[in-house]
């Protein structure tokens, strides 16, 4: 019999489960757009949504939506967790954008 955490994990939508292997990394790289990764790279540099919006010519609200989508695809809750997970998967580099 599966324990409760296994059941809860299977019940979650696929896009919100943590990415674990190469196949899932490939799926994430297809789901996450270049613009979303660009926003995440600027988050890595400590920029706010407003700052990123000014840099990229977007509204701060649009930047926040990009970051929220990335968090969902990576299965994390915060922007910092998203940066760490994206670096683990090799989706963004540790250097400046």
ChimeraX attribute file (.defattr): number of C-alpha atoms within 10 A of each C-alpha:
attribute: neighborCount
match mode: 1-to-1
recipient: residues
	/A:1	5
	/A:2	6
	/A:3	7
	/A:4	8
	/A:5	9
	/A:6	10
	/A:7	11
	/A:8	9
	/A:9	13
	/A:10	10
	/A:11	10
	/A:12	10
	/A:13	10
	/A:14	14
	/A:15	18
	/A:16	17
	/A:17	17
	/A:18	16
	/A:19	21
	/A:20	10
	/A:21	10
	/A:22	10
	/A:23	10
	/A:24	17
	/A:25	18
	/A:26	13
	/A:27	14
	/A:28	19
	/A:29	18
	/A:30	10
	/A:31	15
	/A:32	18
	/A:33	13
	/A:34	12
	/A:35	13
	/A:36	18
	/A:37	20
	/A:38	18
	/A:39	24
	/A:40	27
	/A:41	23
	/A:42	19
	/A:43	19
	/A:44	22
	/A:45	14
	/A:46	12
	/A:47	15
	/A:48	16
	/A:49	22
	/A:50	16
	/A:51	17
	/A:52	23
	/A:53	18
	/A:54	13
	/A:55	13
	/A:56	15
	/A:57	10
	/A:58	14
	/A:59	15
	/A:60	17
	/A:61	12
	/A:62	14
	/A:63	25
	/A:64	19
	/A:65	13
	/A:66	20
	/A:67	24
	/A:68	18
	/A:69	18
	/A:70	28
	/A:71	25
	/A:72	19
	/A:73	21
	/A:74	27
	/A:75	19
	/A:76	20
	/A:77	13
	/A:78	13
	/A:79	17
	/A:80	15
	/A:81	14
	/A:82	23
	/A:83	27
	/A:84	15
	/A:85	19
	/A:86	24
	/A:87	15
	/A:88	13
	/A:89	20
	/A:90	12
	/A:91	19
	/A:92	19
	/A:93	14
	/A:94	15
	/A:95	8
	/A:96	9
	/A:97	13
